[in-house]
Amino acid sequence: MSNNVIDILKTDLSLLIEAGFVAVKQLDEISATRIFKAAQIISPKSTAPLVGLGYIALNKLESKKATEIFEEVMIKEPDNYLAQTFLGICFLLSKQKRKKGEKLILEAIEKSDNPTIINLGKISLEWVKKDLTKKEAPFLTNLDKNKAPQLSELE
C-alpha cells in the first residue's frame, strides 16, 4: 500500500476500531480479528487494535491471553483506562488476583472522565459483590445438596 492510501485509512481508524467492536458484539470473531489486525497494519503504534484483540480474548474467557494483551497496552499507554478496566476484569476472574483487579478498576474509575469506562468499572465491581464472592452457585441455594436437582426445582 502506498503511504497516501495508509494516510487516508488512518483518518478512518476510529471507524475501523468501532466496526471491530461491533463484530465482537455480533459474535463474529473472525471478522473482528481481521478488522483489528488490519487496524494494526494501518496504525502500528495505536493501542486501540490491541484493546480490541484483548476484548475478543476476554469474551472467550481466555483470561491469560487477554491479561497479556492488556498488560502490553498498559506498558505502551499507562493512561489507557479502558485497557486498565479490562485488565482488572481479567484479574477478577482469578480468586488469587481478585483484590488486584478491584484496585485497578477503582483506580480507573477515579482517574477517568469517560462515563462508559466509569460505568463498566462500577458494573464490574457490582458483579464481584453479587456473584463472584459467593461461596456457592446462586442457582443451587434452595436445593438439597445431598440429592440431584429435579427439573421442576430448577425452573
C-alpha positions in Angstrom: 0.0 0.0 0.0 1.2 3.4 -0.8 1.7 6.0 2.0 -1.2 8.1 0.6 -3.6 5.2 1.0 -2.4 4.5 4.5 -2.8 8.1 5.5 -6.3 8.2 4.2 -7.1 5.0 6.1 -5.6 6.4 9.3 -8.3 9.2 9.2 -10.9 6.4 9.5 -9.1 4.3 12.1 -11.7 5.0 14.8 -14.5 3.8 12.5 -12.5 0.6 11.8 -12.0 0.0 15.5 -15.7 0.6 16.2 -16.5 -1.9 13.4 -14.3 -4.4 15.1 -16.2 -4.0 18.4 -19.5 -4.3 16.6 -18.3 -7.6 15.0 -17.3 -8.8 18.5 -20.8 -7.9 19.8 -22.3 -9.8 16.9 -20.2 -12.8 17.8 -18.2 -12.7 14.6 -14.8 -13.4 15.9 -13.2 -13.9 12.5 -14.3 -10.6 11.1 -13.4 -8.8 14.4 -9.9 -10.3 14.4 -9.4 -9.4 10.8 -10.6 -5.8 11.4 -8.3 -5.3 14.4 -5.3 -6.8 12.6 -6.0 -4.5 9.6 -6.1 -1.6 12.0 -2.7 -2.7 13.4 -1.2 -2.6 9.9 -2.7 0.9 9.2 -1.5 2.3 12.6 1.1 0.1 14.2 1.7 2.5 17.1 -2.0 2.6 18.1 -3.1 0.6 21.1 -6.7 0.5 20.1 -6.4 -2.6 17.9 -4.7 -4.4 20.8 -7.5 -3.5 23.1 -9.9 -5.0 20.6 -7.9 -8.2 20.3 -7.8 -8.4 24.1 -11.5 -7.8 24.3 -12.0 -10.8 21.9 -9.9 -13.0 24.2 -11.8 -11.7 27.3 -15.1 -12.5 25.7 -13.8 -16.0 25.1 -12.7 -16.2 28.7 -9.1 -16.7 27.6 -8.1 -14.7 30.6 -4.3 -15.5 30.3 -4.2 -14.2 26.7 -6.4 -11.2 27.5 -4.2 -10.4 30.5 -1.1 -10.4 28.4 -2.6 -8.2 25.8 -4.0 -5.6 28.3 -0.7 -5.6 30.2 1.1 -4.9 26.9 -1.3 -2.0 26.3 -0.7 -0.6 29.8 3.1 -0.6 29.2 2.7 1.3 26.0 -0.1 3.6 27.3 -0.3 3.8 31.1 -3.3 6.2 30.9 -5.5 3.8 28.9 -8.2 3.4 31.4 -10.3 1.1 29.2 -7.4 -1.3 29.0 -6.9 -0.9 32.7 -10.5 -1.7 33.4 -10.4 -4.8 31.2 -7.2 -5.9 32.8 -8.9 -5.5 36.2 -11.8 -7.7 34.9 -9.3 -10.3 33.9 -7.9 -10.3 37.4 -11.5 -10.6 38.8 -11.7 -14.0 37.2 -9.0 -15.4 39.4 -9.5 -15.6 43.2 -5.8 -15.0 43.8 -5.8 -11.8 41.8 -9.3 -10.5 42.6 -8.2 -7.8 45.0 -5.7 -6.5 42.5 -8.4 -6.4 39.9 -10.7 -4.5 42.2 -7.9 -2.0 42.9 -7.2 -1.5 39.2 -10.8 -0.9 38.4 -11.3 1.5 41.3 -8.2 3.5 40.1 -9.6 3.6 36.6 -12.9 4.9 37.8 -11.2 7.6 39.9 -8.9 8.8 37.1 -11.1 8.5 34.1 -13.7 11.1 33.0 -15.2 8.8 30.4 -18.7 7.8 31.5 -18.5 4.4 29.6 -15.3 3.4 31.4 -16.7 4.5 34.8 -20.0 2.6 34.2 -18.0 -0.5 33.1 -15.9 -0.3 36.2 -18.9 0.1 38.5 -20.8 -2.8 36.9 -17.7 -5.0 37.2 -17.3 -4.2 40.9 -21.0 -4.9 41.5 -20.6 -8.2 39.7 -17.8 -9.1 42.2 -20.0 -8.3 45.2 -23.1 -10.0 43.9 -21.7 -13.1 42.2 -18.0 -13.7 42.5 -17.7 -13.6 46.2 -20.4 -16.1 47.0 -19.4 -19.5 48.4 -21.8 -21.4 46.1 -23.5 -21.0 42.8 -26.7 -18.9 43.2 -28.8 -21.5 41.3 -28.1 -24.1 44.0 -29.0 -22.1 47.1 -32.5 -23.5 47.6 -31.8 -27.1 46.6 -30.9 -30.0 48.9 -27.2 -30.5 48.4 -27.5 -34.3 49.0 -29.7 -35.1 46.0 -29.6 -34.3 42.4 -31.9 -31.4 41.4 -35.1 -32.2 39.7 -36.1 -30.3 36.6 -39.1 -28.8 38.4 -36.8 -27.4 41.1 -34.6 -25.6 38.5 -37.5 -23.8 36.8 
